[in-house]
Amino acid sequence: MKKTYNFYDEFRLEIIAFFVGLIILTFELTAARIVAPYLGSTVYTWTSIIGVILAALAVGYSVGGIIADKRKNRNDIVVLLVAAATTISLVNITKEQILRVISEVSMPLQLQSLIASLLLFAIPTIFLGAVIPYLVKLNIKDLASTGRKVAHIDAASTVGSLVGTFLTGYVLFGYIGTRNLLLLCSVVLILTSFIIKTKQYVWQRIFVLLALLIMSMLSPSPSLSGFVEDIDTAYNRVIVREFNLRGREVRVLQTDSLGLQSGIYTNNSDELAFEYTRALANVADLRPQAKRQLIIGGGAFTLPEYIAKKYPKTIVDAVEIDGDLVEISKKYFDLNQPSNLNIIQADGRQYLNQTSNKYDVITMDAFNSIIPPFQLLTRQAVQQSKRALSQDGIVTANIISAAEGPRSSLMRAIYSTYKSEFKYVSIYRIAPRLQKNSQQNLLLIASDKAISKSQSVKIDLEFESILNAQVTAQFSGQKILTDDLAPVERYSL
């Protein structure tokens, strides 16, 4: 009797390899969202996560191969998958406490990121990595088909990784929070273990699956004071908090614990809550007859909304890459979009490259963590900003840097870059009470036409003090930032 071909039986091990590859990349991408609220989303955190996961995979491959050569037992695949699922769930439960402790220890961000990645992501990845060589061993039946069988497992795992990458980045982040994503990884691994033909550990796996579902409910929210909401968008993990700021209650939006992106007073005041946003708004006052203003970086859109309401005859274009922030701002930050405020979902640099509009004021206020996107700081970006300016236009930017000393490298680099394109460039300390060598918000104003205080319709006392706190550091010899080389992380931290 002719044996019936069964695809599922024929490629059972490849199917397991596919799901393992999928989970590895989903776990890796989710890891960045887990770390971001505490250590930021910088090149250092990404480097640490990728490096640790690659190293853990290498260890897993080696261990899995050794065990497979000694045992070659299908039940071991079940054990490895369940172990990976269990340790991922343990990450889900302990991640906030571990990250909170690490973030409070005084050490360089690079070291904080590396330690966090090792503690949270190494062990689950070792178990996942050990599965692949074990599947290869089980898949080889004879020497004649060795190459093909090895290729099948590797290809299936790689395809799974591709699917995991696009599925997580394009879809899951927009609908599922990090807590549920980790739970989903654990559940998929347990279910994948049933693909192996074995009657061993059936009830144990069912018990573990139920335990994981219960454990996921115990996963705490971020350990940040005044926590209100934790939201995953396609681009960010957004935290909404409330706390007392200099005697007044504020609600803030942040993507990590290093900086605050936007904020409002909780008593329904129309005032801008942060000094730096008030300073940027005061720069806009230098052009009260402006026909059009551009703001790169929306956050909760407090600044664009404020300027649009103050100058109803001015068109205000606010460019924000994360479109989900619009609904978040409406729900948590009382965004009531005026008719003259256009919210444009786009990358700031991409918009500058493509726009044909002319602006009287361009405000740069885009940040990833406390570090601005490098592509908005380079000479090429400044050239595009200048191209989009009217003849007497102003570019203003919020810079987070020290005003002098070893931590002022970013400020000096940005100044030198703008000075290479604009005739007049000035930098001011937004909070003059702070020490000059400490990291703080600085205000940059650039134009080809000299700007004097008398041009402003009204200068309040706070802005007067800022204009009197001009930075006079030595800027000579500082390299200009370019698309080819813009080490903003090294200059910032």
C-alpha positions as CSV (number, residue, x, y, z in Angstrom):
1,M,0.0,0.0,0.0
2,K,1.4,3.4,-1.0
3,K,2.1,5.7,1.9
4,T,0.2,9.0,1.8
5,Y,2.3,12.1,1.8
6,N,1.6,14.3,4.8
7,F,3.1,17.8,4.7
8,Y,2.7,18.4,8.4
9,D,4.5,15.1,9.3
10,E,7.2,15.8,6.7
11,F,8.0,19.3,7.9
12,R,7.1,19.1,11.6
13,L,10.5,20.1,12.7
14,E,10.7,23.0,10.2
15,I,7.4,24.3,11.6
16,I,8.9,24.4,15.1
17,A,12.0,26.1,13.7
18,F,9.7,28.7,12.1
19,F,8.0,29.6,15.3
20,V,11.2,29.7,17.3
21,G,12.7,32.1,14.8
22,L,9.5,34.2,15.0
23,I,9.6,34.4,18.8
24,I,13.4,35.3,18.9
25,L,12.8,38.4,16.8
26,T,9.6,39.3,18.5
27,F,11.3,39.0,21.9
28,E,14.2,41.1,20.7
29,L,12.1,44.0,19.4
30,T,9.9,43.9,22.5
31,A,13.0,44.1,24.6
32,A,13.7,47.6,23.4
33,R,10.1,48.6,24.5
34,I,10.7,47.1,27.9
35,V,13.9,49.0,28.5
36,A,12.8,52.4,27.1
37,P,10.8,53.8,30.0
38,Y,13.8,53.4,32.3
39,L,17.0,53.7,30.2
40,G,15.7,55.4,27.0
41,S,15.7,54.3,23.4
42,T,19.2,55.3,22.4
43,V,21.8,53.6,20.2
44,Y,23.3,52.3,23.5
45,T,20.2,50.4,24.6
46,W,19.7,49.0,21.1
47,T,23.4,48.0,20.9
48,S,23.3,46.3,24.3
49,I,20.1,44.4,23.5
50,I,21.3,43.2,20.1
51,G,24.7,42.3,21.4
52,V,23.4,40.3,24.3
53,I,20.8,38.5,22.3
54,L,23.4,37.5,19.6
55,A,25.8,36.3,22.3
56,A,23.0,34.4,24.0
57,L,22.0,32.8,20.7
58,A,25.7,31.7,20.2
59,V,25.7,30.1,23.7
60,G,22.4,28.5,23.0
61,Y,23.5,27.1,19.7
62,S,26.6,25.6,21.3
63,V,24.8,24.1,24.3
64,G,22.0,22.8,22.1
65,G,24.4,21.1,19.8
66,I,26.3,19.4,22.6
67,I,23.1,18.1,24.2
68,A,21.7,16.9,20.9
69,D,24.8,14.8,20.2
70,K,24.7,13.2,23.6
71,R,20.9,12.5,23.8
72,K,19.0,13.0,20.6
73,N,15.7,12.9,22.5
74,R,12.6,14.6,21.1
75,N,11.3,15.3,24.6
76,D,14.3,17.6,25.1
77,I,12.7,20.0,22.5
78,V,9.6,20.2,24.7
79,V,11.7,20.9,27.8
80,L,13.6,23.7,26.0
81,L,10.5,25.3,24.6
82,V,8.7,25.2,28.0
83,A,11.9,26.6,29.7
84,A,12.0,29.5,27.2
85,A,8.3,30.2,27.8
86,T,8.7,30.2,31.5
87,T,11.7,32.4,31.6
88,I,10.0,34.9,29.3
89,S,7.1,35.0,31.7
90,L,9.5,35.6,34.6
91,V,10.9,38.6,32.6
92,N,7.3,39.8,32.3
93,I,6.9,39.7,36.1
94,T,10.3,41.1,37.2
95,K,11.2,43.5,34.5
96,E,9.9,46.7,36.1
97,Q,11.6,46.0,39.5
98,I,14.9,45.1,37.8
99,L,15.0,48.1,35.5
100,R,14.0,50.5,38.3
101,V,16.9,49.3,40.5
102,I,19.4,49.5,37.6
103,S,18.2,53.0,36.5
104,E,18.8,54.3,40.1
105,V,22.4,53.1,40.2
106,S,24.9,55.7,39.3
107,M,26.8,54.3,36.3
108,P,27.2,55.1,32.5
109,L,24.1,54.5,30.4
110,Q,26.1,52.0,28.3
111,L,26.7,49.8,31.4
112,Q,23.2,50.2,32.7
113,S,21.8,49.0,29.3
114,L,24.3,46.1,29.1
115,I,23.5,44.8,32.7
116,A,19.7,45.2,32.1
117,S,20.0,43.2,28.8
118,L,22.0,40.5,30.4
119,L,19.7,40.0,33.4
120,L,16.4,40.2,31.4
121,F,17.1,38.8,28.0
122,A,20.0,36.4,28.0
123,I,18.6,33.3,29.6
124,P,15.3,33.0,27.5
125,T,17.4,33.5,24.4
126,I,19.8,30.8,25.3
127,F,16.9,28.3,25.6
128,L,15.5,29.5,22.3
129,G,18.9,29.2,20.6
130,A,19.4,25.7,21.9
131,V,16.3,24.5,20.1
132,I,17.7,25.1,16.5
133,P,20.8,22.8,16.5
134,Y,18.7,20.1,18.3
135,L,16.1,20.3,15.5
136,V,18.9,19.9,13.0
137,K,20.1,16.8,14.7
138,L,16.6,15.3,14.8
139,N,16.0,16.2,11.2
140,I,19.1,14.4,9.8
141,K,18.2,10.8,8.8
142,D,21.2,10.0,6.6
143,L,24.4,11.6,5.3
144,A,23.1,11.9,1.8
145,S,20.5,14.4,2.8
146,T,22.4,16.3,5.5
147,G,22.9,19.5,3.6
148,R,19.2,19.7,2.6
149,K,17.9,18.9,6.1
150,V,20.2,21.5,7.7
151,A,19.1,24.1,5.2
152,H,15.4,23.4,5.8
153,I,15.8,24.1,9.5
154,D,17.9,27.2,9.0
155,A,15.6,28.5,6.3
156,A,12.5,27.9,8.4
157,S,14.0,29.7,11.3
158,T,15.1,32.6,9.2
159,V,11.7,33.0,7.5
160,G,10.1,32.9,11.0
161,S,12.5,35.7,12.1
162,L,11.4,37.7,9.1
163,V,7.8,37.2,9.8
164,G,8.4,38.0,13.5
165,T,10.2,41.2,12.6
166,F,7.5,42.6,10.3
167,L,4.5,41.3,12.2
168,T,5.8,42.8,15.5
169,G,7.0,46.1,14.0
170,Y,4.2,46.7,11.6
171,V,1.2,45.2,13.4
172,L,1.6,44.0,17.0
173,F,3.2,47.1,18.5
174,G,0.2,49.1,17.3
175,Y,-2.3,46.8,19.1
176,I,-0.7,44.9,21.9
177,G,1.3,46.2,24.8
178,T,4.6,44.8,25.9
179,R,3.1,42.8,28.7
180,N,0.7,41.0,26.4
181,L,3.4,40.6,23.8
182,L,5.6,38.7,26.2
183,L,2.6,36.6,27.2
184,L,1.9,35.9,23.6
185,C,5.5,34.7,23.1
186,S,5.2,32.3,26.0
187,V,1.9,30.9,24.9
188,V,3.1,30.4,21.3
189,L,6.1,28.5,22.6
190,I,4.0,26.2,24.8
191,L,1.6,25.5,21.9
192,T,4.6,24.9,19.6
193,S,5.8,22.2,21.9
194,F,2.7,20.2,21.1
195,I,3.9,19.9,17.5
196,I,6.5,17.3,18.6
197,K,5.2,13.8,18.5
198,T,5.4,12.8,22.1
199,K,2.9,11.9,24.9
200,Q,5.4,13.1,27.5
201,Y,4.7,16.1,29.7
202,V,1.2,16.8,28.3
203,W,-0.5,17.7,31.6
204,Q,2.7,19.4,32.8
205,R,2.6,21.7,29.7
206,I,-1.1,22.4,30.2
207,F,-0.4,23.3,33.8
208,V,2.5,25.6,32.8
209,L,0.3,27.3,30.2
210,L,-2.4,28.0,32.8
211,A,0.3,29.2,35.3
212,L,1.7,31.6,32.7
213,L,-1.7,33.1,32.0
214,I,-2.1,33.7,35.7
215,M,1.4,35.0,36.1
216,S,0.9,37.5,33.3
217,M,-1.8,39.2,35.4
218,L,0.8,39.9,38.1
219,S,3.1,41.8,35.7
220,P,3.3,45.3,37.3
221,S,3.0,48.7,35.5
222,P,6.2,50.8,35.3
223,S,7.4,51.9,38.7
224,L,7.1,55.6,38.0
225,S,5.5,58.0,40.4
226,G,2.0,59.2,39.4
227,F,1.6,56.5,36.8
228,V,-1.6,57.0,34.7
229,E,-1.3,54.9,31.6
230,D,1.2,52.8,29.6
231,I,0.5,52.8,25.9
232,D,2.4,51.1,23.0
233,T,2.3,52.9,19.6
234,A,3.9,52.0,16.3
235,Y,6.9,54.1,17.3
236,N,7.1,54.5,21.0
237,R,6.2,53.1,24.4
238,V,4.3,56.1,25.8
239,I,3.9,56.7,29.6
240,V,1.4,59.2,30.9
241,R,2.1,60.4,34.5
242,E,1.0,63.0,37.0
243,F,3.1,64.7,39.6
244,N,3.9,68.0,41.4
245,L,6.1,70.3,39.4
246,R,7.3,73.4,41.4
247,G,4.0,73.5,43.5
248,R,1.6,72.7,40.6
249,E,0.1,69.4,39.5
250,V,1.1,68.5,35.9
251,R,0.3,65.6,33.6
252,V,3.2,64.6,31.4
253,L,3.9,62.5,28.4
254,Q,7.2,60.6,28.3
255,T,8.9,57.8,26.4
256,D,11.4,57.1,29.1
257,S,12.4,58.2,32.6
258,L,15.2,60.5,31.3
259,G,13.1,63.3,29.9
260,L,9.6,64.7,29.6
261,Q,8.2,65.3,26.1
262,S,5.1,67.3,26.8
263,G,2.9,68.4,29.8
264,I,-0.1,70.3,30.9
265,Y,-1.4,71.6,34.2
266,T,-4.2,69.5,35.5
267,N,-6.3,72.4,36.6
268,N,-7.3,73.1,32.9
269,S,-4.9,76.1,32.6
270,D,-4.0,77.2,29.1
271,E,-0.5,78.0,30.3
272,L,2.4,76.0,29.0
273,A,3.8,73.8,31.8
274,F,7.5,73.7,30.8
275,E,10.0,76.5,30.7
276,Y,11.4,75.3,27.4
277,T,8.0,75.3,25.7
278,R,7.3,78.8,27.0
279,A,10.7,79.9,25.6
280,L,10.0,78.4,22.2
281,A,6.6,80.1,22.2
282,N,8.3,83.4,23.1
283,V,10.6,83.0,20.1
284,A,7.5,82.7,17.9
285,D,6.4,86.0,19.3
286,L,9.4,87.6,17.6
287,R,7.4,87.1,14.4
288,P,3.8,88.1,15.4
289,Q,2.8,88.7,11.8
290,A,4.0,85.3,10.7
291,K,1.9,83.7,8.0
292,R,3.1,80.2,8.6
293,Q,5.0,78.4,11.3
294,L,6.5,74.9,11.3
295,I,7.0,72.8,14.5
296,I,9.1,69.6,14.1
297,G,8.1,67.3,17.0
298,G,4.5,67.2,18.2
299,G,4.6,65.2,21.4
300,A,1.2,66.0,23.1
301,F,0.9,69.1,20.8
302,T,0.8,71.5,23.6
303,L,3.2,74.0,21.9
304,P,1.5,73.9,18.4
305,E,-1.9,74.2,19.9
306,Y,-0.8,77.2,22.1
307,I,0.7,79.1,19.2
308,A,-2.2,78.3,16.9
309,K,-4.7,79.7,19.4
310,K,-2.6,82.7,20.2
311,Y,-2.2,83.6,16.5
312,P,-5.4,82.5,14.8
313,K,-4.4,84.1,11.5
314,T,-1.2,82.0,11.4
315,I,-1.1,78.6,9.8
316,V,0.8,76.2,12.2
317,D,2.1,72.9,10.7
318,A,3.1,70.4,13.4
319,V,5.1,67.4,12.1
320,E,5.0,64.3,14.3
321,I,6.1,60.9,13.1
322,D,4.0,59.0,15.7
323,G,0.4,59.4,14.5
324,D,-1.0,57.6,17.6
325,L,0.0,60.6,19.7
326,V,-2.9,62.6,18.3
327,E,-5.5,60.4,20.0
328,I,-3.4,60.1,23.1
329,S,-3.2,63.9,23.2
330,K,-6.9,64.3,22.8
331,K,-7.7,61.7,25.6
332,Y,-5.1,62.7,28.2
333,F,-3.9,66.2,27.3
334,D,-7.0,68.1,26.2
335,L,-5.9,68.6,22.6
336,N,-8.6,70.7,20.9
337,Q,-7.2,71.1,17.5
338,P,-7.8,74.7,16.1
339,S,-8.7,75.0,12.5
340,N,-5.3,76.7,11.7
341,L,-3.3,73.8,13.2
342,N,-2.3,71.1,10.7
343,I,-1.0,67.9,12.2
344,I,1.2,66.1,9.7
345,Q,2.3,62.5,10.3
346,A,5.8,62.3,8.9
347,D,9.5,62.1,9.8
348,G,10.8,65.6,10.4
349,R,13.8,65.4,8.1
350,Q,11.7,63.7,5.3
351,Y,9.2,66.6,5.6
352,L,11.9,69.2,5.4
353,N,13.4,67.5,2.3
354,Q,10.1,67.5,0.5
355,T,8.1,70.6,1.6
356,S,7.6,73.5,-0.8
357,N,6.1,75.7,1.9
358,K,7.8,78.8,3.2
359,Y,7.8,79.4,6.9
360,D,8.5,82.5,9.0
361,V,9.4,80.4,12.1
362,I,10.7,76.8,12.2
363,T,10.8,75.2,15.7
364,M,12.9,72.1,16.2
365,D,11.6,70.1,19.2
366,A,12.0,66.4,18.3
367,F,13.6,64.0,20.7
368,N,14.1,60.3,21.1
369,S,14.7,60.0,24.9
370,I,16.8,63.1,25.8
371,I,18.7,62.7,22.5
372,P,17.5,64.4,19.4
373,P,17.3,62.4,16.1
374,F,20.7,63.0,14.5
375,Q,19.2,63.5,11.1
376,L,17.6,66.7,12.2
377,L,20.9,68.2,13.5
378,T,23.2,67.8,10.5
379,R,24.4,70.5,8.2
380,Q,22.2,68.9,5.4
381,A,19.2,69.2,7.7
382,V,20.0,72.8,8.5
383,Q,20.3,73.5,4.8
384,Q,16.8,72.1,4.3
385,S,15.5,74.2,7.1
386,K,17.0,77.3,5.6
387,R,15.5,76.4,2.2
388,A,12.1,76.2,3.8
389,L,12.4,79.7,5.5
390,S,11.0,83.0,4.3
391,Q,13.6,85.8,3.8
392,D,13.5,87.0,7.3
393,G,12.6,83.6,8.9
394,I,13.9,82.3,12.2
395,V,14.9,78.7,13.2
396,T,14.7,77.9,16.9
397,A,15.6,74.7,18.6
398,N,15.5,73.1,22.0
399,I,18.8,71.6,22.9
400,I,19.5,69.4,25.9
401,S,23.2,69.9,26.8
402,A,25.5,71.6,29.3
403,A,26.3,75.2,28.5
404,E,30.0,74.8,29.2
405,G,32.5,72.1,30.4
406,P,33.0,68.6,29.1
407,R,29.3,67.9,28.7
408,S,28.7,70.8,26.4
409,S,30.0,69.0,23.2
410,L,26.5,68.6,21.7
411,M,25.7,72.3,22.2
412,R,29.0,73.4,20.6
413,A,28.5,70.9,17.7
414,I,25.0,72.1,17.0
415,Y,26.1,75.8,17.2
416,S,28.9,75.2,14.8
417,T,26.6,73.4,12.4
418,Y,24.0,76.2,12.3
419,K,26.7,78.8,12.1
420,S,28.0,77.2,8.9
421,E,24.7,78.1,7.3
422,F,23.3,81.1,9.1
423,K,24.7,84.6,9.7
424,Y,23.4,85.0,13.2
425,V,23.2,82.2,15.7
426,S,22.7,82.5,19.4
427,I,22.2,80.1,22.3
428,Y,20.6,80.9,25.6
429,R,20.1,79.2,28.9
430,I,16.4,78.6,29.5
431,A,16.9,78.0,33.3
432,P,19.7,80.5,34.3
433,R,19.5,79.3,37.9
434,L,21.1,76.0,36.9
435,Q,24.9,75.4,36.9
436,K,26.4,76.1,33.5
437,N,28.2,72.7,33.4
438,S,25.0,70.7,34.2
439,Q,22.8,69.2,31.5
440,Q,19.8,71.5,30.8
441,N,17.5,72.9,28.1
442,L,19.2,75.5,25.9
443,L,17.5,77.7,23.3
444,L,19.0,78.2,19.9
445,I,17.9,81.0,17.6
446,A,19.3,81.2,14.0
447,S,18.6,83.7,11.2
448,D,20.2,85.6,8.5
449,K,18.8,88.8,9.9
450,A,19.8,90.1,13.3
451,I,17.1,89.8,16.0
452,S,16.9,92.4,18.7
453,K,14.8,92.4,21.8
454,S,12.9,95.4,20.5
455,Q,11.4,93.4,17.7
456,S,9.3,91.4,20.1
457,V,5.7,92.7,20.7
458,K,6.0,91.8,24.4
459,I,8.8,90.2,26.3
460,D,7.8,88.8,29.7
461,L,10.2,88.7,32.6
462,E,11.0,85.0,32.2
463,F,12.0,85.4,28.5
464,E,13.9,88.6,29.4
465,S,16.0,86.6,31.8
466,I,16.7,83.9,29.2
467,L,17.8,86.5,26.6
468,N,20.1,87.9,29.3
469,A,21.6,84.4,29.8
470,Q,23.3,84.1,26.4
471,V,25.9,81.3,26.2
472,T,29.4,82.8,25.5
473,A,31.4,79.6,25.4
474,Q,34.2,79.1,22.9
475,F,32.8,77.3,19.8
476,S,35.9,77.3,17.7
477,G,37.4,74.0,16.6
478,Q,34.2,72.0,17.1
479,K,33.4,69.7,14.2
480,I,30.2,70.2,12.2
481,L,27.6,67.5,12.3
482,T,26.9,65.9,8.9
483,D,24.8,63.1,7.6
484,D,28.0,61.0,7.4
485,L,29.1,61.7,11.0
486,A,26.8,62.9,13.7
487,P,27.8,61.2,17.1
488,V,25.0,62.8,19.1
489,E,24.9,60.0,21.6
490,R,28.6,60.4,22.4
491,Y,28.2,64.2,22.7
492,S,25.0,63.9,24.8
493,L,25.9,61.3,27.5
